């Protein structure tokens, strides 16, 4: 049984992270310019964080373990993001212009989960799913899993061979645990996220991989907590909740709660930040807030059993 102290810590951490994200978007931070075109000069600058905030919000609504206030914030964040993407048309036009790009489909899946649909986008994705060129694109294994999960969420026609995709990942090889590195660790976390659909399908992760993670997650978490990699530590906590009964205990949650600032900001790494420019603080640390929301939501949902809410 999950430690109730962990659940209380997770609830507070996630709620404060969500409030921080919502407040910053309400202030106008991280918004696409009206002149934004589908080619996106720098997709990681505004577009990617916006889509990640929508992903976290979609999970809050999917699982139904947040209170009414947090559910409202999540819905408002999704409304903001969908509006910024021109009600999905920017995703559609970006996918139409660049048929082998993966981010439009992955992003659309999160909106579809929360009830935001774009008929032309789904027609296009079904059509592209029949192209050899799309399936031949050489991308890293966990990224291919992201596409597979997006197709599953959105209910698109072409469904990939999950077993084959899972076998293509680093985690599937059950490598010597000491060979893990920072980049590989993020690949591991995302492999688990997509195979389990962010904790909703823990049984989809093969048992040998779950056993491997149960053995080594506590060790890896200790390492990245020691060097104050808070963003990665939070992702490892998500993994812990995605594979069944958590194995890492209180230490990770207590460390994140201790570093979280009074306004809800969680630094991505290192000591508490001292930013004079709040918009720069948002740009640097918004991903860790997203992970904080997801980590808390998945932990609570797996422990309590969530029911989707209407916000």
C-alpha positions, 0 to 999 in steps of 0.5 A: 500500500502506498504511504499516505505521507507520500500521497499527501506530499504528492498532492500538495506538490502537484497542486502547487505546480499546476497553479504555478503553470496556470498563473504563468500562462495567465500572465501571458508567458510562453504564448505563441506569437500571432504571426507563428507559422507551421515551420516554427523557427524554434519549436522548443521555445514556446510550442513544445512547453505549451504542448507539454502543459496540455499533456499534464492537464489532460492527465489531470482530467483523465484520472479524476483525482484532483479536486474541483479547483485543480480540475478547473485550472487544468481545463483552462490550461487546455483551453488556452493551449488549444486556442494557441494552436488555432483549435488544432489547425496549426497541428493539422497544417504542420503535419500536412506540410511536414508529413514525417514530423512526429510532434503534431501527432503526439501533441494531438493525442493529448488533446484528443484524450481530453475531448478536443478533436479536429476532423481534418487532422484525424483524416490526415493522420489516418491517411499518413498512417498508410505511408511506408515513408512515415513508418520508415523514418529513423527515430529513437525507440521511445519517440516511436512509442510516443507516436504509437500511444498517440494513435492509441489514445486518439483511436486512429485506424493504423495500430503499430506492433507494440511488441516490436516497438518495445523490443527496440528500446534500451530498457528492453535489453535489461542492460547493466544498470551502471551503464545508464547515463542522463540521456538514456535515463530520459529515454527509459522514463519515456519508454515507460510513460508511453507503453503504460499510457502514463500509468493507465496500463501498467500491465502493458510493460513486460514483467521482466522490464518491471522487475528490472525497474523495481530493482534499479529505480531506487539506486538511480533516484538516489544518484540523481537526487544527490546531484540535484537533477530535480527534473529527472528525479521527478520523471523517475517518480512517475515511472515508479507509479507506472509499474505497480506498487511504488518502490522508492519510498518517501525520499524523492517526494520529500526532496522535491517538496523541500526544493519547491518554492513558495510560488510552486516553482520547482527548479530543473536542477541545482539550488533554488533559483534566483531569477530577477526575470520571472519570464526567464524563470518560466522558460527555464523551469516550466518542464519541471513543473509539468513533470511535478503535475504528472508525477503527483497525478499518476501517484495519486491515481494509481493509489486511489483509482481515478475516475475521469472528471468533467471540468 
